[in-house]
Amino acid sequence: MKIGQRINHVKHAKYQNLKEVLDTGTITAGPFRVPGEPLHYRVKWDSLGDSIMNELPMAFLSSRKYSYELNKNNQ
């Protein structure tokens, strides 16, 4: 992942192969190394606007229910 790329926070449906995009953002910094943790990135999420919570460093951890994917429309 690179600075300037668009990323989606995605929720996967339980029984079907459907995805719901919960939020979209732009990677603004990273990767950062945190000892014992996966790489962290700073993302400016569209839904948070100018909130103080926007652009906090975070790891892109995936599970069966949620994941992060590069936005294929605005790479």
Residue frames as qw, qx, qy, qz and C-alpha x, y, z in Angstrom:
[[0.000, 0.890, 0.456, 0.000, 0.00, 0.00, 0.00],
 [0.457, 0.175, 0.039, 0.871, 1.21, 3.47, -0.86],
 [0.010, -0.497, -0.302, 0.814, 0.51, 7.03, 0.22],
 [0.293, 0.293, -0.279, -0.866, -2.32, 8.50, -1.85],
 [0.252, -0.122, -0.901, -0.330, -4.09, 5.19, -2.53],
 [0.595, -0.253, 0.037, -0.762, -7.78, 4.92, -1.71],
 [0.168, 0.045, -0.968, 0.183, -8.90, 2.12, 0.63],
 [0.617, -0.360, -0.306, -0.629, -12.29, 0.68, 1.59],
 [0.237, -0.165, 0.825, -0.486, -13.34, -0.67, 4.99],
 [0.562, -0.008, -0.611, -0.558, -15.58, -3.60, 4.02],
 [0.562, -0.133, 0.653, -0.490, -18.14, -5.72, 5.90],
 [0.241, 0.106, -0.891, -0.371, -18.75, -9.21, 4.52],
 [0.741, -0.182, -0.093, -0.639, -22.23, -10.77, 4.54],
 [0.554, -0.357, 0.704, -0.264, -22.64, -13.87, 6.70],
 [0.732, 0.152, 0.661, -0.069, -24.21, -16.29, 4.22],
 [0.671, 0.705, 0.218, 0.075, -23.69, -14.75, 0.80],
 [0.668, -0.006, 0.156, 0.727, -20.67, -13.60, -1.12],
 [0.098, 0.886, 0.262, 0.370, -21.71, -9.94, -0.75],
 [0.499, -0.117, -0.268, 0.816, -19.72, -6.98, 0.54],
 [0.078, -0.937, -0.328, -0.096, -20.84, -3.69, 2.02],
 [0.465, 0.359, -0.189, 0.787, -18.44, -0.73, 1.92],
 [0.412, -0.722, -0.469, 0.298, -18.60, 0.91, 5.35],
 [0.125, -0.922, 0.073, 0.359, -16.15, 3.73, 4.67],
 [0.757, 0.481, 0.069, 0.437, -13.56, 4.91, 2.15],
 [0.341, -0.891, 0.107, 0.281, -10.39, 6.82, 2.87],
 [0.590, 0.730, -0.272, 0.214, -6.99, 7.91, 1.57],
 [0.835, -0.285, -0.135, 0.451, -3.69, 6.62, 2.95],
 [0.066, 0.981, -0.065, 0.169, -1.79, 9.71, 4.13],
 [0.042, -0.746, 0.638, -0.184, 1.29, 8.23, 5.86],
 [0.829, -0.267, 0.473, -0.133, 3.03, 4.97, 6.59],
 [0.805, -0.382, -0.449, -0.070, 3.91, 2.25, 6.93],
 [0.226, -0.714, 0.483, -0.454, 4.99, 2.58, 10.57],
 [0.632, 0.041, -0.759, 0.154, 6.58, -0.25, 12.52],
 [0.566, -0.579, 0.259, -0.527, 5.18, -0.97, 15.97],
 [0.077, 0.367, -0.915, 0.148, 7.11, -3.69, 17.85],
 [0.207, 0.110, 0.938, -0.256, 5.12, -6.93, 17.95],
 [0.477, 0.585, 0.425, -0.500, 2.34, -5.53, 15.74],
 [0.607, 0.466, 0.502, 0.404, 1.59, -5.50, 11.98],
 [0.283, 0.125, 0.167, 0.936, 2.44, -2.42, 9.93],
 [0.049, 0.720, 0.517, -0.461, 0.36, 0.68, 10.74],
 [0.258, 0.372, 0.404, 0.795, -0.85, 3.34, 8.30],
 [0.099, 0.426, 0.345, -0.831, -2.50, 6.72, 8.72],
 [0.121, 0.421, 0.760, 0.480, -5.77, 7.01, 6.78],
 [0.216, 0.152, 0.151, -0.953, -7.99, 10.06, 6.29],
 [0.160, 0.390, 0.906, 0.025, -11.48, 8.52, 6.32],
 [0.062, -0.368, -0.426, -0.824, -14.16, 10.34, 4.30],
 [0.456, -0.641, -0.575, -0.224, -16.85, 9.87, 6.96],
 [0.564, -0.526, -0.360, 0.525, -14.81, 11.44, 9.79],
 [0.192, 0.918, 0.138, 0.317, -14.08, 14.74, 8.03],
 [0.201, 0.687, -0.390, 0.579, -12.11, 17.05, 10.35],
 [0.808, -0.557, -0.094, -0.166, -12.69, 14.92, 13.47],
 [0.220, -0.758, 0.602, -0.124, -9.79, 14.57, 15.89],
 [0.809, -0.122, 0.571, -0.062, -10.14, 10.77, 15.43],
 [0.776, 0.631, 0.012, -0.016, -9.27, 11.04, 11.74],
 [0.543, 0.686, -0.428, 0.227, -5.78, 10.01, 10.63],
 [0.598, -0.597, 0.508, -0.167, -4.84, 8.06, 13.76],
 [0.225, 0.435, -0.854, -0.176, -2.30, 5.30, 12.94],
 [0.827, -0.033, 0.358, -0.433, -4.00, 1.92, 12.53],
 [0.224, -0.231, 0.909, 0.265, -3.25, -1.60, 11.37],
 [0.637, 0.170, -0.341, -0.670, -5.29, -3.09, 8.55],
 [0.231, -0.114, 0.944, -0.207, -6.41, -6.22, 10.40],
 [0.569, 0.002, -0.492, -0.659, -8.91, -8.46, 8.64],
 [0.411, -0.035, 0.821, -0.395, -11.40, -10.96, 10.02],
 [0.202, 0.324, 0.892, 0.242, -14.22, -13.06, 8.61],
 [0.097, 0.797, 0.564, -0.195, -16.60, -10.15, 9.07],
 [0.096, 0.969, -0.024, -0.227, -14.47, -7.08, 8.22],
 [0.760, -0.002, 0.265, 0.594, -11.52, -6.32, 5.96],
 [0.030, 0.809, -0.137, -0.571, -9.67, -3.51, 4.20],
 [0.704, 0.322, 0.515, 0.367, -9.32, -3.49, 0.41],
 [0.183, -0.256, 0.276, 0.908, -7.80, -1.11, -2.07],
 [0.472, 0.639, 0.319, -0.516, -10.45, 0.90, -3.87],
 [0.604, 0.166, 0.625, 0.467, -10.36, -0.33, -7.47],
 [0.301, 0.857, 0.389, 0.152, -11.98, 2.89, -8.80],
 [0.030, 0.978, -0.112, 0.171, -9.53, 5.48, -7.45],
 [0.844, -0.291, 0.068, 0.445, -6.09, 3.93, -7.12]]
